[in-house]
Amino acid sequence: MKLLVTGVSHKTAPVEVRESLAFRENTLPDALADLKSRDGVAEAVILSTCNRVEITVTTEDGTDPQTVIDRFLADEKQIAPETIAPYVFRHEGRDAIHHLFRVAASLDSMVVGEPQILGQLKAAYAAAKDNGACCGWLDGLMTRAFGVAKRVRSETGIGQMAVSVSYAAVELARKIFGSLNHRTVMIVGAGKMSELAARHLRRSGASHVFVTNRTYERAVELAKVFQGTPVEYSRFISMLPEVDIVITSSGAPHYILTRDDMQRVIAARRNKPMFLIDIAVPRNIDPAVNKVDNIFLYDIDDLQEVVNANLRERMKEADHAENLVAEEVDRMMARLKVQEVTPTIVGLQEQLEQIRKGEIDRVRRKLGPMTPQQEEAIEALTRGIVNKIAHGPISELRNHAGHPEGAHIVAVIRKAFHLQD
């Protein structure tokens, strides 16, 4: 059995190349059926995301998997192999296993530690299973990859630190308030980044979202997304005493919140803390607001600094994760090597059992009928002898599985016991 991973990713190919090779979800069943039907292909999984397209196959020993994949892509995508050759990576055997484990653990992602890739890989695996393209050795390998990803998540901090501006805003809010349960949010402006931050805050427990915008219809539209409340732009400052977290991304060319505004707001709140996130460029909130007690103001640069610091910490955790993956690859290879010697072990046991039964039959013909006690005694005696004979060779086979001299040991034992190839 041969294992090959062929693909392109954000590291090897520009977006136009990745797009040309991508598989839409509704085309996967036919593509998997086509790939699985090709001569020599045993199993296949196709992973297609915005950042990578990877095709993993197992093939019979006499098949060249690279040629199979090149022809498959040429037929499916009408692309000549030489056209995409500069962008394509290929991993075989151990390297393929290592790559699959790293992808599942999000060590090969654009943002190291992001959780989406594991879900995408599980979806690709499920599609292959549903279409009968993954039902043997590759099935077990994919399952192991998911286990490795889980181990990396639980034993390292690779996914614990915010590495997007919107997530960083949520983490800062948690530090200020502890829990975000029952906190209220005001979105000023309808920018995409402020919408993302509000989504994360809502998922983290924020109870209600107010939305204001110079165009009221846009505020109404965005409020529906959060099951929130639209607010007239002229009234939003008067509502701030009811709000714990403010996110601004307005296109206004001047400050829409000043120090005087926020001093009145915090007094009305009786000095209960407020968290202000100014994502706008140019800024919407006067930096002097930070001097008001119990108001915590962060602009886009402050959030980016948090993100950068967290990325540095993630990279430290990634080193630990790489070691875990390497360890898991070694374990997988050891398992595979043991599986390679299993047919020889089974053949040896069957051969010795056949000899044992033949000798018992010869004794029966010579001595005639035996009592149940005699039968039991002969069974126990002969089984004990066979087990002792088999113990040495079987131990040697298992101990040398995966070692350079392992193939020689297998060959010697097969020859010594006349085992058929």
TIVEXVEX-395018 format. One line per field, with one value per residue (C-alpha): residue in three letters; chain; x, y, z. Coordinates in Angstrom, 1 decimal. Layout:
REM TIVEXVEX-395018
residu <- ala | ...
chaine <- A | ...
c1 <- X | ...
c2 <- Y | ...
c3 <- Z | ...
//
This chain:
REM TIVEXVEX-395018
residu <- met | lys | leu | leu | val | thr | gly | val | ser | his | lys | thr | ala | pro | val | glu | val | arg | glu | ser | leu | ala | phe | arg | glu | asn | thr | leu | pro | asp | ala | leu | ala | asp | leu | lys | ser | arg | asp | gly | val | ala | glu | ala | val | ile | leu | ser | thr | cys | asn | arg | val | glu | ile | thr | val | thr | thr | glu | asp | gly | thr | asp | pro | gln | thr | val | ile | asp | arg | phe | leu | ala | asp | glu | lys | gln | ile | ala | pro | glu | thr | ile | ala | pro | tyr | val | phe | arg | his | glu | gly | arg | asp | ala | ile | his | his | leu | phe | arg | val | ala | ala | ser | leu | asp | ser | met | val | val | gly | glu | pro | gln | ile | leu | gly | gln | leu | lys | ala | ala | tyr | ala | ala | ala | lys | asp | asn | gly | ala | cys | cys | gly | trp | leu | asp | gly | leu | met | thr | arg | ala | phe | gly | val | ala | lys | arg | val | arg | ser | glu | thr | gly | ile | gly | gln | met | ala | val | ser | val | ser | tyr | ala | ala | val | glu | leu | ala | arg | lys | ile | phe | gly | ser | leu | asn | his | arg | thr | val | met | ile | val | gly | ala | gly | lys | met | ser | glu | leu | ala | ala | arg | his | leu | arg | arg | ser | gly | ala | ser | his | val | phe | val | thr | asn | arg | thr | tyr | glu | arg | ala | val | glu | leu | ala | lys | val | phe | gln | gly | thr | pro | val | glu | tyr | ser | arg | phe | ile | ser | met | leu | pro | glu | val | asp | ile | val | ile | thr | ser | ser | gly | ala | pro | his | tyr | ile | leu | thr | arg | asp | asp | met | gln | arg | val | ile | ala | ala | arg | arg | asn | lys | pro | met | phe | leu | ile | asp | ile | ala | val | pro | arg | asn | ile | asp | pro | ala | val | asn | lys | val | asp | asn | ile | phe | leu | tyr | asp | ile | asp | asp | leu | gln | glu | val | val | asn | ala | asn | leu | arg | glu | arg | met | lys | glu | ala | asp | his | ala | glu | asn | leu | val | ala | glu | glu | val | asp | arg | met | met | ala | arg | leu | lys | val | gln | glu | val | thr | pro | thr | ile | val | gly | leu | gln | glu | gln | leu | glu | gln | ile | arg | lys | gly | glu | ile | asp | arg | val | arg | arg | lys | leu | gly | pro | met | thr | pro | gln | gln | glu | glu | ala | ile | glu | ala | leu | thr | arg | gly | ile | val | asn | lys | ile | ala | his | gly | pro | ile | ser | glu | leu | arg | asn | his | ala | gly | his | pro | glu | gly | ala | his | ile | val | ala | val | ile | arg | lys | ala | phe | his | leu | gln | asp
chaine <- A | A | A | A | A | A | A | A | A | A | A | A | A | A | A | A | A | A | A | A | A | A | A | A | A | A | A | A | A | A | A | A | A | A | A | A | A | A | A | A | A | A | A | A | A | A | A | A | A | A | A | A | A | A | A | A | A | A | A | A | A | A | A | A | A | A | A | A | A | A | A | A | A | A | A | A | A | A | A | A | A | A | A | A | A | A | A | A | A | A | A | A | A | A | A | A | A | A | A | A | A | A | A | A | A | A | A | A | A | A | A | A | A | A | A | A | A | A | A | A | A | A | A | A | A | A | A | A | A | A | A | A | A | A | A | A | A | A | A | A | A | A | A | A | A | A | A | A | A | A | A | A | A | A | A | A | A | A | A | A | A | A | A | A | A | A | A | A | A | A | A | A | A | A | A | A | A | A | A | A | A | A | A | A | A | A | A | A | A | A | A | A | A | A | A | A | A | A | A | A | A | A | A | A | A | A | A | A | A | A | A | A | A | A | A | A | A | A | A | A | A | A | A | A | A | A | A | A | A | A | A | A | A | A | A | A | A | A | A | A | A | A | A | A | A | A | A | A | A | A | A | A | A | A | A | A | A | A | A | A | A | A | A | A | A | A | A | A | A | A | A | A | A | A | A | A | A | A | A | A | A | A | A | A | A | A | A | A | A | A | A | A | A | A | A | A | A | A | A | A | A | A | A | A | A | A | A | A | A | A | A | A | A | A | A | A | A | A | A | A | A | A | A | A | A | A | A | A | A | A | A | A | A | A | A | A | A | A | A | A | A | A | A | A | A | A | A | A | A | A | A | A | A | A | A | A | A | A | A | A | A | A | A | A | A | A | A | A | A | A | A | A | A | A | A | A | A | A | A | A | A | A | A | A | A | A | A | A | A | A | A | A | A | A | A | A | A | A | A | A | A | A | A | A | A | A | A | A | A | A | A | A | A | A | A | A | A | A | A | A | A
c1 <- 0.0 | 1.3 | 0.2 | 0.4 | -0.8 | -0.8 | -1.9 | -1.5 | -1.8 | -1.5 | 2.2 | 2.9 | 0.3 | -1.4 | -5.2 | -5.9 | -4.1 | -5.9 | -9.2 | -8.6 | -8.1 | -10.9 | -13.8 | -17.2 | -19.0 | -21.7 | -19.1 | -17.2 | -19.3 | -18.7 | -15.0 | -14.5 | -16.3 | -14.1 | -10.9 | -11.8 | -12.7 | -9.2 | -6.9 | -5.0 | -6.7 | -7.8 | -9.0 | -9.2 | -10.0 | -10.3 | -9.8 | -10.8 | -10.8 | -10.0 | -6.4 | -5.6 | -6.7 | -5.2 | -5.9 | -4.9 | -4.9 | -3.8 | -2.9 | -1.8 | 1.9 | 2.2 | 0.5 | 2.2 | -0.1 | 1.5 | 0.5 | -3.0 | -3.5 | -2.1 | -4.5 | -7.4 | -6.7 | -6.2 | -9.6 | -11.5 | -10.0 | -8.8 | -5.3 | -2.1 | 0.2 | 3.1 | 1.0 | 0.6 | 3.8 | 5.6 | 2.9 | 2.2 | 3.6 | 3.7 | 4.3 | 4.7 | 4.7 | 6.0 | 6.2 | 2.5 | 1.5 | 3.5 | 1.8 | -1.7 | -1.0 | 0.3 | -2.6 | -5.1 | -3.3 | -3.4 | 0.4 | 0.3 | -2.5 | -2.2 | -3.0 | -1.3 | -3.7 | -7.0 | -9.7 | -11.5 | -9.2 | -9.9 | -13.7 | -12.9 | -10.8 | -13.5 | -16.0 | -13.7 | -13.3 | -17.1 | -17.7 | -15.2 | -16.8 | -20.3 | -19.2 | -17.4 | -13.9 | -12.5 | -13.2 | -9.9 | -6.3 | -6.8 | -9.9 | -7.8 | -5.1 | -7.6 | -9.1 | -5.6 | -5.0 | -8.1 | -6.7 | -3.4 | -5.2 | -7.1 | -3.9 | -2.2 | -5.2 | -5.3 | -1.6 | -0.5 | -1.9 | -1.8 | -5.4 | -6.0 | -4.8 | -6.7 | -5.0 | -7.6 | -8.5 | -12.1 | -11.2 | -8.6 | -11.4 | -13.4 | -10.4 | -9.8 | -13.4 | -13.2 | -10.2 | -12.1 | -15.5 | -14.6 | -17.7 | -19.4 | -22.8 | -25.6 | -23.3 | -24.8 | -23.0 | -23.4 | -22.2 | -21.6 | -21.2 | -21.7 | -18.2 | -17.4 | -14.8 | -17.2 | -19.8 | -17.4 | -16.4 | -20.1 | -20.7 | -17.9 | -19.2 | -22.7 | -21.4 | -19.4 | -22.5 | -23.4 | -27.1 | -28.1 | -26.8 | -27.7 | -26.8 | -26.6 | -25.6 | -25.9 | -28.1 | -30.9 | -32.0 | -28.5 | -28.8 | -32.1 | -30.6 | -27.6 | -29.7 | -31.8 | -28.6 | -28.1 | -31.8 | -30.8 | -32.2 | -31.6 | -31.0 | -31.3 | -27.8 | -28.8 | -29.8 | -26.9 | -24.8 | -27.8 | -28.2 | -24.5 | -25.1 | -27.0 | -24.1 | -21.1 | -19.1 | -19.0 | -17.5 | -17.0 | -16.3 | -18.0 | -16.6 | -16.9 | -13.9 | -13.9 | -14.3 | -17.8 | -17.1 | -15.1 | -13.7 | -16.6 | -19.1 | -17.7 | -17.3 | -21.0 | -21.7 | -19.5 | -21.1 | -24.6 | -23.3 | -22.1 | -18.5 | -19.4 | -16.6 | -17.0 | -14.9 | -14.5 | -13.2 | -12.3 | -11.7 | -12.2 | -9.4 | -9.4 | -10.3 | -13.8 | -13.0 | -10.8 | -7.7 | -8.1 | -11.1 | -8.6 | -7.9 | -11.4 | -11.6 | -13.2 | -13.2 | -10.9 | -10.3 | -8.4 | -7.9 | -6.9 | -3.2 | -3.7 | -5.6 | -3.0 | -0.3 | -2.3 | -2.7 | 1.1 | 2.0 | -0.4 | 1.0 | 4.4 | 3.1 | 1.3 | 4.6 | 6.2 | 3.4 | 3.7 | 7.2 | 5.8 | 3.0 | 5.6 | 7.3 | 4.0 | 3.2 | 6.7 | 6.1 | 2.8 | 4.3 | 6.9 | 4.1 | 2.1 | 5.1 | 5.9 | 2.3 | 2.5 | 5.7 | 4.1 | 1.3 | 3.8 | 5.1 | 1.7 | 1.1 | 4.4 | 3.4 | 0.0 | 1.6 | 4.1 | 1.4 | -0.8 | 2.2 | 3.1 | -0.5 | -0.8 | 2.3 | 0.9 | -2.4 | -0.7 | 1.4 | -1.5 | -3.4 | -0.4 | -0.3 | -4.0 | -3.7 | -0.8 | -2.2 | -5.9 | -8.7 | -7.7 | -9.7 | -10.8 | -8.1 | -5.4 | -6.7 | -6.6 | -3.1 | -1.8 | -3.5 | -1.9 | 1.5 | 1.7 | 0.3 | 2.9 | 5.7 | 4.4 | 4.1 | 7.6 | 9.0 | 7.0 | 7.9 | 11.4 | 10.7 | 7.6 | 9.4 | 12.2 | 9.7 | 7.9 | 11.1 | 12.7 | 9.6 | 10.5 | 14.2 | 16.6 | 17.3 | 13.6 | 13.1 | 16.1 | 14.7 | 11.3 | 13.0 | 15.1 | 12.1 | 10.0 | 12.7 | 13.5 | 9.8 | 9.0 | 6.4 | 4.9 | 5.2
c2 <- 0.0 | 3.5 | 6.8 | 10.1 | 13.6 | 16.0 | 19.6 | 23.4 | 25.8 | 29.4 | 28.7 | 27.3 | 28.8 | 32.2 | 32.4 | 32.1 | 28.7 | 27.5 | 28.6 | 26.7 | 23.4 | 23.9 | 21.5 | 22.8 | 20.8 | 19.6 | 18.3 | 16.2 | 13.0 | 12.7 | 13.7 | 11.1 | 8.4 | 9.3 | 9.1 | 5.9 | 4.2 | 4.7 | 1.6 | 1.0 | 3.5 | 2.0 | 5.1 | 8.8 | 12.0 | 15.5 | 18.6 | 21.8 | 25.2 | 28.8 | 28.2 | 24.7 | 21.9 | 18.5 | 15.1 | 12.1 | 8.6 | 5.1 | 2.9 | -0.7 | -1.3 | -1.6 | 1.8 | 5.1 | 7.4 | 10.6 | 9.7 | 8.8 | 12.2 | 14.1 | 12.4 | 12.9 | 16.7 | 17.0 | 15.3 | 17.1 | 20.6 | 20.6 | 21.6 | 20.1 | 18.8 | 21.0 | 24.1 | 23.7 | 21.7 | 24.8 | 25.2 | 21.6 | 19.8 | 16.0 | 13.9 | 10.2 | 7.6 | 8.9 | 12.5 | 12.3 | 11.1 | 14.0 | 16.5 | 15.2 | 15.4 | 19.0 | 20.1 | 18.6 | 20.3 | 23.6 | 23.9 | 24.4 | 27.0 | 30.7 | 31.5 | 28.8 | 27.3 | 28.4 | 25.8 | 25.9 | 23.6 | 20.6 | 21.0 | 21.3 | 18.2 | 16.3 | 17.4 | 16.1 | 12.8 | 12.5 | 13.2 | 10.4 | 8.0 | 8.8 | 8.1 | 4.9 | 6.4 | 6.0 | 2.6 | 1.0 | 1.9 | 5.6 | 5.7 | 4.7 | 7.3 | 10.1 | 9.1 | 9.2 | 12.6 | 13.9 | 12.3 | 14.1 | 17.4 | 16.9 | 16.1 | 19.3 | 21.3 | 19.8 | 19.7 | 23.1 | 26.7 | 27.0 | 27.9 | 29.9 | 33.3 | 35.7 | 36.3 | 38.5 | 42.0 | 41.1 | 38.2 | 40.4 | 42.8 | 40.1 | 38.9 | 42.4 | 42.8 | 39.6 | 40.9 | 44.1 | 42.6 | 39.0 | 37.5 | 39.0 | 37.5 | 40.1 | 42.9 | 45.2 | 46.3 | 49.4 | 49.3 | 52.8 | 52.5 | 49.4 | 48.3 | 44.6 | 44.5 | 46.0 | 43.4 | 40.6 | 41.9 | 42.2 | 38.6 | 37.3 | 39.3 | 38.0 | 34.4 | 35.1 | 36.0 | 39.6 | 39.9 | 42.7 | 44.7 | 48.2 | 49.5 | 53.0 | 54.4 | 57.7 | 55.8 | 54.5 | 51.8 | 50.2 | 50.3 | 48.4 | 45.9 | 45.1 | 45.1 | 42.2 | 40.1 | 40.3 | 40.3 | 43.7 | 47.3 | 50.0 | 53.5 | 56.9 | 58.3 | 61.6 | 59.6 | 57.1 | 59.2 | 59.6 | 55.8 | 55.1 | 55.0 | 51.8 | 50.3 | 48.3 | 48.0 | 50.4 | 49.5 | 52.4 | 52.0 | 55.1 | 56.9 | 60.3 | 62.6 | 63.8 | 62.5 | 61.4 | 60.8 | 63.3 | 63.4 | 65.6 | 63.3 | 60.3 | 62.1 | 62.7 | 59.1 | 57.6 | 59.9 | 58.7 | 55.1 | 55.8 | 54.9 | 51.4 | 50.4 | 50.9 | 49.3 | 51.3 | 49.7 | 52.3 | 50.3 | 53.3 | 55.0 | 57.9 | 57.3 | 58.0 | 58.5 | 61.2 | 59.5 | 61.8 | 59.7 | 57.2 | 59.6 | 59.3 | 56.9 | 53.5 | 53.9 | 51.6 | 52.7 | 50.7 | 51.7 | 49.5 | 49.8 | 48.7 | 45.7 | 44.8 | 44.9 | 42.4 | 40.2 | 40.4 | 39.5 | 36.6 | 35.4 | 35.3 | 33.2 | 30.9 | 30.3 | 29.3 | 26.8 | 25.7 | 24.4 | 22.2 | 21.1 | 20.2 | 17.9 | 16.2 | 15.7 | 14.2 | 11.8 | 10.8 | 10.1 | 7.8 | 5.9 | 5.6 | 4.3 | 1.8 | 0.6 | 0.3 | -1.7 | -4.1 | -4.5 | -5.4 | -8.3 | -9.5 | -11.7 | -13.5 | -14.0 | -15.4 | -17.6 | -19.0 | -19.7 | -21.5 | -23.5 | -24.7 | -25.5 | -27.5 | -29.5 | -30.0 | -31.3 | -33.6 | -35.2 | -35.7 | -37.4 | -39.7 | -40.7 | -41.4 | -43.7 | -45.5 | -45.8 | -46.1 | -44.4 | -42.3 | -41.3 | -37.7 | -37.2 | -38.5 | -36.2 | -33.2 | -34.1 | -34.4 | -31.1 | -29.3 | -30.9 | -30.1 | -26.6 | -25.8 | -27.1 | -25.1 | -21.9 | -22.2 | -22.8 | -19.8 | -17.4 | -16.7 | -16.0 | -13.9 | -11.8 | -11.1 | -10.1 | -7.7 | -6.3 | -5.6 | -4.2 | -0.7 | -1.3 | -1.3 | -5.0 | -5.9 | -7.0 | -9.3 | -10.9 | -11.4 | -13.0 | -15.4 | -16.6 | -17.1 | -19.2 | -21.2 | -22.2 | -22.6 | -19.8 | -19.0 | -15.4
c3 <- 0.0 | -1.0 | 0.6 | -1.2 | -0.4 | -3.4 | -3.1 | -3.1 | -0.2 | 0.7 | 1.2 | -2.3 | -4.7 | -5.3 | -4.9 | -8.6 | -8.7 | -5.6 | -7.2 | -10.4 | -8.4 | -5.8 | -5.5 | -4.6 | -1.9 | -4.3 | -6.8 | -4.2 | -4.5 | -8.3 | -7.9 | -5.2 | -7.3 | -10.3 | -8.2 | -6.4 | -9.7 | -11.2 | -11.5 | -8.3 | -6.1 | -2.8 | -0.8 | -1.3 | 0.6 | -1.0 | 1.2 | -0.5 | 1.4 | 0.5 | 1.7 | 0.4 | -1.9 | -1.0 | -2.4 | -0.3 | -1.8 | -0.9 | -3.9 | -4.5 | -4.5 | -8.3 | -9.0 | -9.4 | -7.3 | -8.7 | -12.3 | -11.1 | -9.4 | -12.3 | -14.7 | -12.3 | -12.1 | -15.8 | -16.4 | -13.6 | -14.0 | -17.6 | -16.3 | -17.7 | -14.9 | -16.1 | -15.7 | -11.9 | -11.2 | -9.8 | -7.1 | -6.2 | -3.2 | -2.8 | 0.4 | 0.4 | 3.2 | 6.5 | 5.2 | 4.2 | 7.6 | 9.2 | 6.9 | 7.6 | 11.4 | 11.1 | 9.0 | 11.5 | 14.4 | 12.5 | 12.4 | 8.6 | 8.7 | 7.7 | 11.3 | 13.4 | 15.9 | 14.2 | 14.8 | 11.5 | 9.6 | 11.9 | 11.1 | 7.4 | 7.5 | 9.4 | 6.8 | 4.0 | 5.8 | 6.3 | 2.6 | 1.7 | 4.1 | 2.8 | -0.7 | 0.0 | -0.7 | 2.8 | 4.4 | 5.3 | 6.1 | 5.3 | 7.5 | 10.5 | 9.6 | 9.4 | 12.7 | 14.2 | 12.8 | 14.6 | 17.8 | 17.3 | 16.8 | 20.1 | 21.9 | 20.6 | 21.7 | 25.2 | 25.9 | 24.4 | 24.5 | 20.7 | 20.4 | 23.6 | 22.6 | 20.4 | 17.0 | 15.3 | 16.2 | 16.8 | 19.1 | 20.9 | 21.7 | 23.3 | 25.4 | 26.6 | 27.5 | 29.6 | 31.5 | 32.3 | 33.3 | 34.2 | 32.8 | 29.7 | 30.7 | 30.7 | 29.3 | 26.8 | 23.6 | 21.4 | 17.8 | 16.3 | 12.5 | 10.4 | 9.6 | 9.0 | 11.8 | 14.4 | 13.3 | 13.8 | 17.3 | 18.2 | 17.0 | 19.3 | 22.2 | 21.7 | 21.6 | 24.8 | 26.7 | 26.0 | 26.5 | 24.1 | 21.2 | 20.2 | 16.7 | 15.5 | 12.1 | 10.3 | 7.8 | 10.1 | 7.6 | 7.9 | 11.7 | 11.4 | 9.1 | 11.3 | 14.5 | 13.0 | 12.7 | 16.5 | 17.4 | 18.8 | 18.9 | 16.3 | 17.8 | 16.1 | 15.5 | 17.3 | 20.4 | 20.8 | 23.3 | 25.6 | 25.7 | 26.6 | 30.4 | 29.7 | 27.8 | 29.0 | 25.7 | 22.8 | 19.4 | 17.0 | 13.3 | 11.9 | 8.8 | 10.5 | 9.9 | 13.5 | 17.0 | 17.7 | 21.4 | 23.5 | 27.0 | 28.2 | 26.7 | 28.5 | 31.8 | 31.8 | 30.7 | 33.5 | 36.1 | 35.0 | 35.3 | 38.9 | 37.8 | 36.7 | 34.2 | 30.4 | 27.6 | 24.4 | 21.2 | 18.5 | 15.3 | 13.0 | 11.0 | 11.5 | 15.1 | 16.3 | 20.0 | 21.5 | 23.0 | 26.0 | 27.0 | 28.4 | 31.2 | 32.5 | 35.5 | 34.9 | 31.1 | 29.2 | 25.6 | 23.0 | 19.3 | 16.3 | 17.1 | 20.7 | 19.6 | 16.9 | 19.6 | 21.6 | 18.5 | 17.8 | 21.3 | 21.2 | 17.9 | 19.4 | 22.3 | 19.8 | 17.9 | 21.2 | 21.8 | 18.2 | 18.9 | 21.6 | 19.3 | 16.6 | 19.1 | 19.9 | 16.2 | 15.6 | 18.5 | 17.2 | 13.7 | 15.3 | 17.1 | 13.9 | 12.0 | 14.7 | 14.5 | 10.7 | 10.9 | 13.4 | 10.9 | 8.2 | 10.2 | 11.3 | 8.2 | 8.9 | 12.5 | 11.5 | 8.8 | 11.4 | 13.9 | 11.2 | 10.0 | 13.5 | 14.3 | 11.1 | 12.1 | 15.7 | 14.4 | 11.9 | 14.6 | 16.9 | 14.1 | 13.4 | 17.1 | 17.1 | 14.1 | 15.8 | 19.4 | 18.6 | 20.5 | 23.6 | 26.7 | 27.1 | 29.7 | 27.3 | 24.5 | 26.9 | 28.0 | 24.5 | 23.5 | 26.4 | 25.8 | 22.1 | 22.5 | 25.1 | 22.8 | 19.8 | 21.9 | 23.2 | 19.6 | 18.3 | 21.1 | 20.0 | 16.3 | 17.1 | 19.7 | 17.2 | 14.5 | 16.8 | 18.3 | 14.9 | 13.3 | 11.9 | 12.3 | 9.3 | 9.8 | 10.2 | 6.6 | 6.8 | 10.0 | 8.3 | 5.3 | 7.4 | 9.5 | 6.4 | 4.8 | 8.0 | 8.5 | 4.7 | 4.8 | 1.4 | 0.1
//
